């Protein structure tokens, strides 16, 4: 291969990689995501007469088709993915979906949260002698002057909604377990894992992608921007 041909190939590959990176970075919501933030999108699509299915917070095929219809109506890239441009046009506001991974407080909070692995579960527990899920999250964040409400459902009213595909360490992940809505909460630590106080194990690390947790996923909130 001569030098000219090699340089052309190299530039072409770099352009593909750059394009892929940009597309990924702009993706906010896409098929497979679930949670309260998806319900808001479905509601807006419903108001526009583009979505007539259940407002279930599940970004499935029907939601994808509705997004594509919306994108075509407003001359946007019709791929069924809610990127920043689509979100702005649909929701009529921008969303902040980035954060510096190196923020010291986030690393400290995650490191601190792991000190309690093995602490037993205690319904109503709010101290290292025993935690329930929201008591644990509240206690950990309080050590860094971040005050959260006592229960998971009220905690879910705080912070910024974030899609499952854009979770970052330090985000709070919520699940529907013993009661409708956000009835369980944990701290996302990255790589599809979160730390939480479970009734069966106490404080432990769990995998968001297991059948149990994935099927009960409700949504996520970003407390630290």
C-alpha positions as CSV (number, residue, x, y, z in Angstrom):
1,X,0.0,0.0,0.0
2,X,1.5,3.4,-1.0
3,X,1.6,6.3,1.4
4,X,-1.2,8.3,-0.3
5,X,-3.6,5.4,-0.1
6,X,-2.6,4.7,3.5
7,X,-3.3,8.3,4.5
8,X,-6.7,8.3,2.7
9,X,-7.7,5.1,4.6
10,X,-6.5,6.5,7.9
11,X,-8.5,9.7,7.5
12,X,-11.6,7.8,6.4
13,X,-11.5,5.6,9.5
14,X,-10.9,8.6,11.8
15,X,-14.0,10.3,10.3
16,X,-16.1,7.3,10.9
17,X,-14.9,7.1,14.5
18,X,-15.6,10.8,15.1
19,X,-19.0,10.6,13.6
20,X,-19.9,7.6,15.8
21,X,-18.7,9.4,18.9
22,X,-20.8,12.5,18.1
23,X,-23.9,10.4,17.5
24,X,-23.5,8.5,20.8
25,X,-22.8,11.7,22.8
26,X,-26.0,13.3,21.5
27,X,-28.3,10.4,22.2
28,X,-30.5,11.1,25.2
29,X,-33.2,8.5,24.9
30,X,-33.7,5.5,22.7
31,X,-35.5,2.2,22.4
32,X,-34.9,0.0,25.4
33,X,-34.9,2.9,27.9
34,X,-37.5,2.9,30.7
35,X,-38.6,5.3,33.4
36,X,-40.6,8.4,34.3
37,X,-38.6,10.5,31.8
38,X,-40.0,8.3,29.0
39,X,-43.5,8.8,30.3
40,X,-43.0,12.6,29.8
41,X,-41.9,12.0,26.2
42,X,-44.9,9.7,25.6
43,X,-47.2,12.4,27.0
44,X,-45.9,15.0,24.7
45,X,-46.2,12.7,21.7
46,X,-49.7,11.8,22.8
47,X,-50.7,15.5,23.0
48,X,-49.5,15.9,19.4
49,X,-51.6,12.9,18.3
50,X,-48.6,10.8,17.5
51,X,-48.8,8.2,20.3
52,X,-52.0,6.5,21.4
53,X,-50.6,3.6,23.4
54,X,-50.3,3.2,27.2
55,X,-48.1,5.8,29.0
56,X,-46.0,3.1,30.5
57,X,-42.5,4.6,30.5
58,X,-41.2,1.9,28.2
59,X,-39.4,3.2,25.1
60,X,-40.5,0.3,22.8
61,X,-41.4,0.1,19.1
62,X,-44.6,2.2,19.4
63,X,-42.7,5.0,21.1
64,X,-40.0,4.7,18.4
65,X,-42.5,5.0,15.6
66,X,-44.1,8.0,17.3
67,X,-40.7,9.7,17.6
68,X,-39.9,9.0,13.9
69,X,-43.3,10.6,13.0
70,X,-42.5,13.6,15.1
71,X,-39.0,13.9,13.6
72,X,-40.5,13.7,10.0
73,X,-43.1,16.4,10.9
74,X,-40.4,18.8,12.1
75,X,-37.8,17.9,9.4
76,X,-35.4,16.3,11.9
77,X,-33.2,13.3,11.4
78,X,-35.8,10.5,11.4
79,X,-34.1,7.7,13.3
80,X,-36.4,7.2,16.3
81,X,-33.7,8.3,18.7
82,X,-34.4,11.3,21.0
83,X,-31.2,13.3,20.6
84,X,-30.7,16.8,21.8
85,X,-32.3,18.5,18.8
86,X,-35.4,16.2,19.0
87,X,-35.7,16.6,22.7
88,X,-35.5,20.4,22.4
89,X,-38.2,20.5,19.7
90,X,-40.5,18.0,21.5
91,X,-40.1,19.1,25.1
92,X,-39.5,22.8,24.3
93,X,-36.5,22.9,26.6
94,X,-32.9,21.7,26.7
95,X,-31.6,19.0,28.9
96,X,-28.2,18.8,30.6
97,X,-26.9,15.3,30.1
98,X,-23.2,15.6,30.8
99,X,-21.0,15.7,33.8
100,X,-17.3,15.5,34.6
101,X,-16.4,12.0,35.7
102,X,-13.5,13.4,37.7
103,X,-15.7,15.5,40.0
104,X,-14.1,14.8,43.4
105,X,-17.4,14.7,45.3
106,X,-18.7,11.9,43.2
107,X,-15.7,9.7,43.6
108,X,-15.7,10.3,47.3
109,X,-19.4,9.6,47.7
110,X,-19.1,6.3,45.9
111,X,-16.0,5.3,47.8
112,X,-17.8,6.2,51.1
113,X,-20.9,4.3,50.1
114,X,-18.9,1.1,49.8
115,X,-17.7,1.3,53.4
116,X,-21.1,0.1,54.5
117,X,-21.2,-3.1,52.4
118,X,-22.6,-5.9,54.7
119,X,-24.5,-3.5,57.0
120,X,-27.8,-5.3,57.7
121,X,-31.1,-4.2,56.3
122,X,-33.5,-2.5,58.8
123,X,-36.8,-1.2,57.8
124,X,-36.8,2.5,58.8
125,X,-33.1,2.3,59.4
126,X,-31.1,5.5,58.9
127,X,-27.7,4.7,60.5
128,X,-24.8,2.3,60.1
129,X,-26.4,0.0,62.6
130,X,-29.0,-0.8,60.0
131,X,-30.3,0.9,56.8
132,X,-33.3,0.6,54.5
133,X,-32.8,1.7,50.9
134,X,-33.7,5.4,51.1
135,X,-32.2,5.8,54.6
136,X,-28.9,4.5,53.3
137,X,-28.9,6.9,50.3
138,X,-29.9,9.8,52.5
139,X,-27.2,9.0,55.0
140,X,-24.4,8.7,52.4
141,X,-25.3,11.9,50.6
142,X,-25.8,13.8,53.9
143,X,-22.1,13.3,54.7
144,X,-21.3,15.6,51.8
145,X,-23.9,18.3,52.7
146,X,-26.4,17.0,50.2
147,X,-29.8,16.8,51.9
148,X,-32.3,14.3,50.4
149,X,-35.8,13.5,51.6
150,X,-36.4,10.4,53.7
151,X,-38.3,8.1,51.4
152,X,-37.6,6.9,47.9
153,X,-40.8,8.2,46.3
154,X,-40.1,11.7,47.6
155,X,-36.4,11.5,46.8
156,X,-37.5,10.8,43.2
157,X,-39.0,14.3,43.0
158,X,-35.5,15.8,43.4
159,X,-32.7,16.2,40.9
160,X,-32.6,16.0,37.1
161,X,-34.2,13.2,35.1
162,X,-31.6,11.1,33.2
163,X,-32.1,8.3,30.8
164,X,-30.9,4.8,31.5
165,X,-28.5,4.9,28.5
166,X,-26.9,8.0,30.0
167,X,-26.4,7.0,33.6
168,X,-23.2,8.3,35.3
169,X,-21.7,7.3,38.6
170,X,-23.4,9.0,41.5
171,X,-26.8,9.0,39.8
172,X,-29.7,7.6,41.9
173,X,-31.6,4.7,40.3
174,X,-35.1,3.9,41.3
175,X,-37.2,0.8,41.1
176,X,-40.8,-0.3,41.6
177,X,-40.7,-3.1,44.2
178,X,-43.2,-3.4,47.1
179,X,-45.3,-0.4,46.1
180,X,-46.2,1.4,42.8
181,X,-43.8,4.1,41.6
182,X,-40.4,4.7,43.0
183,X,-40.3,2.4,46.1
184,X,-36.6,1.4,46.0
185,X,-33.5,3.4,45.4
186,X,-29.7,2.8,45.0
187,X,-26.6,4.7,43.9
188,X,-25.3,4.0,40.5
189,X,-21.5,3.2,40.6
190,X,-20.9,2.5,36.9
191,X,-20.6,-0.5,34.6
192,X,-24.2,-1.4,35.0
193,X,-23.9,-1.7,38.8
194,X,-25.4,0.1,41.7
195,X,-25.1,-0.1,45.5
196,X,-28.2,-0.3,47.7
197,X,-29.7,-1.6,50.9
198,X,-31.6,-4.8,50.1
199,X,-34.0,-6.5,52.5
200,X,-32.4,-9.9,51.6
201,X,-28.7,-8.9,51.7
202,X,-28.3,-5.6,53.5
203,X,-26.0,-3.1,51.8
204,X,-24.7,-4.8,48.7
205,X,-23.7,-4.2,45.0
206,X,-26.3,-5.3,42.5
207,X,-26.4,-5.5,38.7
208,X,-28.9,-3.2,36.9
209,X,-29.1,-5.6,34.0
210,X,-30.3,-8.7,35.8
211,X,-33.9,-9.8,35.1
212,X,-35.1,-8.8,38.5
213,X,-33.8,-5.2,38.6
214,X,-34.2,-4.5,34.9
215,X,-37.9,-5.5,34.9
216,X,-38.5,-3.2,38.0
217,X,-36.5,-0.2,36.8
218,X,-38.5,3.0,37.2
219,X,-36.1,5.8,36.4
220,X,-33.0,7.8,37.4
221,X,-32.2,11.2,38.8
222,X,-28.9,13.2,38.7
223,X,-28.4,14.9,42.0
224,X,-24.8,16.2,41.3
225,X,-24.5,18.1,38.0
